[in-house]
Structure formats: structure tokens, C-alpha cells
Amino acid sequence: MTARPPSTTAADAAAISSQRVAATGRIEVEQRAGRSRLSGLFQEGAAKIRLPDTGSDPLEAVLINMAGGLTGGDRIAWEATVGADARASLTTQACEKVYRALAGSAQVDVRLTIGEGGFLGWLPQETIVFDRAAFSRRLDVELAADAEALIVEATIFGRSAMGERAANGMFHDRWRIRREGRLIHAEDFAVGPDIEATLSRPASTGGRIAFATLLLVSERGEHLLEAARTIIGDNGGASFWTVGETGKLLARLYAEDGYTLRKRLMPLVALLNGQAGLPRLWSL
């Protein structure tokens, strides 16, 4: 007989809710005296932001969830504003882990604003999803007319090297990218409750549990397309097209585990991120 997990009573749910993470981190960057410099910083709850001294542009910021992961009922919001002609790269201290949810879902909201001539690289390390996790992420980006952005999100469903599987759960990733208020890119990826069965289908990932999406909003993406395809190889693809006057390079890659994914993800991020290259905290 298969044992059922204990049910969550109303009292249990209330206790869980009262202990959940509610955090906000906000950073503002401006161009001043020929350098991209911090102009505003706000931290609340478990959200912390650190600024390593890289000695050069772009300004690099490290986002930290001090709670050490997310579970049902957790809420964390990240906001970044990059002013005219400023440049910034945002990454995370480590992979974000989404643990089994006893009640509710973990929610992450990301809002990015890039001014005229500015550039922002949103480059968090991978999100690792555990069995029976419930997770929802919303990413909203607003760009000025000639601003550029590189948006990267990578997800791993279970750590196969440790014998872990994310067989069941709920996962939803929603992107909305706008330039001068006009929608130029939208996508929704949702999987669950039977994650493992869905990913095993040939029309999804054919059983591969690790994948990444990279979106470069920049005209230079056209010149990087062939190099990106070479890095990706047969396990993914990349395309470039324009929406109005906006150029976009969209790349997707997938792999059987996180380590194999990162071996291709790292050079791809370095290629698309231009002179900034790969964030220092990224490593195999």
C-alpha cells in the first residue's frame, strides 16, 4: 500500500503562511562621469543585493535570496532600472531552489526597465525544481527605443546526479517584453501536474530535464546567430527576426542534466552578453 502524505489543515496552512518569505530587492543604475554607477538601492526581507567591484562597465549586481530557496507561499520581487546610456548585469549568488510546496505556490516577480541607449543583462543562475514544487514566475521588461537587453532563464527539473526526480508539481513562467509600450515578445511556459510525463513527450523535450531560453533584444543579434547555433548544436535552436524596428535573437537549448546544459549555456551567455562576458559567479 502506498502511504498518502498527511493532509494540510486550515490551521497548518495559516501557520505555514505566517512563516513564508515576503521580500523585495530594487536597484537603480545611471551613467555618470563616463561610468555606470549605483543611484538607488532598496532591500527588504530576505532579498539582498551585493555589488562586487569589477572595476569596469557594466555595473554588476548579485541578487541573493537569504532564505536559501523557495516553497509554497513565498513571494520575492526583483526590480531594476537602468538609466540612459548606463549598462548593468544582474546575476544570482547561486541556483535558486524551489522545494516541495505544502500549501500555495512560490511566486517570483521581475520588473526591468532600460532607458535610452542603456543595456541590461538579466542573467540569473539556474532554477532547480524539486518534486511536488509549485512555482510561478512573471517577467516584465520595458525598453526605450534604442535600449538593449539580454534575458536568460534556465530551469532544471530534479538533480539527476543526486538521484532526485521532479516527477510531479506545477511550474509556470510568463514573459512580457515591451519597447516604448509596444509588446515585442510574449511567452508562457507551463507544465504540471505530471511534469515527468509531459517532458518525456517528443514534442516537448523528449525526456531532457534541463533547458534554457535566451532572448537578446538588439540588432547585433543578427550577426551572432550563426555563432549561437554552433554553440547550441543539435540540442536546441536559435532564430533572429524583427518586430517593427526591433531585432530579436531567441535561443533555446536543452540537455539531460544541469551540468551538460551549463557546458553550452556558459559560452552562449558569454557570446550574447558582449564585452561584459560571463558573470564572475558562473562556473562549472
RAURRA-V27959 format. One record per helix or strand of 3 or more residues. SS is the DSSP state (a for helix, b for strand). FROM is the first residue (numbers start at 0). LEN is the number of residues. If there is no record, write none. Layout:
ss & from & len
SS & FROM & LEN
SS & FROM & LEN
//
This chain:
ss & from & len
a & 9 & 9
b & 21 & 11
b & 34 & 10
b & 46 & 4
b & 58 & 7
b & 74 & 8
b & 86 & 6
b & 95 & 3
b & 105 & 9
b & 118 & 5
b & 126 & 3
b & 132 & 11
b & 147 & 10
a & 159 & 3
b & 168 & 11
b & 181 & 12
a & 194 & 5
b & 209 & 8
a & 220 & 12
b & 235 & 8
b & 245 & 10
a & 257 & 15
a & 273 & 3
//
